[in-house]
Amino acid sequence: MSNLIVSKFGGCALANSEMVKKTINLINANSNRKYIVVSSPGKRSKNDVRVTDLLYVCYLKYTKKENFTDALNEFKARYSEIISGLGISFDLDSEIDSIKQKLFTGKSKDFIASRGEYLMAKILAKALNREFIDATELIFFNRDESLDEERTYEAASKRLAGVDSAVIPGFYGNIAGTEIHTFPRGGSDVSGALIARAVNADICEKWSETTEIFSADPAIVKDPLIVRNVTYDELRELTCMGIRVIFEDVILLLQKVGIPLLIRNIYNPDDPGTRVVAKLPEDLNRKVAACIVGQRHYKAIKIEKFGLNRMHGIGEKVFGIFAKRGISCEHYISGIYNFAIFLKNMMFDLKRKEIINEIREAIHPEKIEINKDVALVAIIGEGMGTVKGIFAQIFNAIAAQDIKVHMINQGADNLNIILGFNDEDFENAIRALYQAMIVDQDKI
Ligand code: ASP
């Protein structure tokens, strides 16, 4: 049975010739790694510069009529080191000349930014002796810059059908037939997911420096368990709670067709990494939660109004006040005559008076109370809400620490239970919940 893998390598996996060699060995170690999607060379050390940033500098300097030679030379030096380290022949000079020409002929910022991935893919293809296929043949955007998914899958699956293996630049695609458009920064992961879908891959790999997904913040809990298996839904919840491993779009793209995502660490290739799947393996030794995550410094806006439960359009009126200012209400809970909105947006602080007045005018509440310094902690895991006795376990753990719970909210999808605490109780609450829900979960 074939096991087709699309592997996406991030900037750190291609940062210099040493890393590129490692990446080449990894690719060659598994003949199922057929389609390789690459970022451009990333940082070689903490204070280093990504080549994409060098390209943005070139573009900016050009538009300001400043000299961009230094930035372009720096860009060139990065590739020159990789080419000589790999010992391949590659006409870098004419590629650099072409970038310069394109700047002078008024090519777009996106075009210039895309040259990092373009060159990296070309060099890697040469080193691997694989076909280079430009992303402009595979990934398509509509004129309004939205992704044309249908056309992308159609074109990419057709183009790659007879191709045994290839190297493809990430981060950009074709717009309006002849122009280039880029995804947002870090967008090569999206390219990887799109190619995985187009070729109906069995696995989509993401190789980066991303450290493990911990079941709790290691700065709070000593040696927390590493999450090796997580569902798409769980990962999306984690993303919403501030654990950014990957763009939510990437999860959604793969989730729609059930292609597993393997998150691997380039600095530790023997580590199995984390598997993101639709359904957890049956033999997984996890009964309830995958992770305990949270954030401090929320504001809780509590609104009280008698008869609220019988009124129409309250949600529309109140949320609309936030929405028109671009403030998202991150969490929301409701009681009988009251409800509370939790948010972190700074804009709220700036427009606070105005917003509160508008809420007063719109629904005439009896009371509006704002609590600051609220911490929200989420217990995340598939099917959690259906586990018998889970609330008793949670409250026992919290009560044993003498911590006050301000609110509790069980997600309708049974994937999370969110608790609100005072900011100062945040770490103790996480430790207590970790112990109860992750370590001693067999007791439930
Ligand atoms: N090179 C681009 C960036 O630095 C895209 C990517 O790495 O995914 O954002």
Boltz pocket constraint, residues with backbone or C-beta under 6 A from the ligand:
constraints:
  - pocket:
      binder: B
      contacts: [[A, 10], [A, 11], [A, 39], [A, 40], [A, 50], [A, 52], [A, 53], [A, 116], [A, 170], [A, 171], [A, 184], [A, 185], [A, 186], [A, 187], [A, 188], [A, 189]]
      max_distance: 6.0
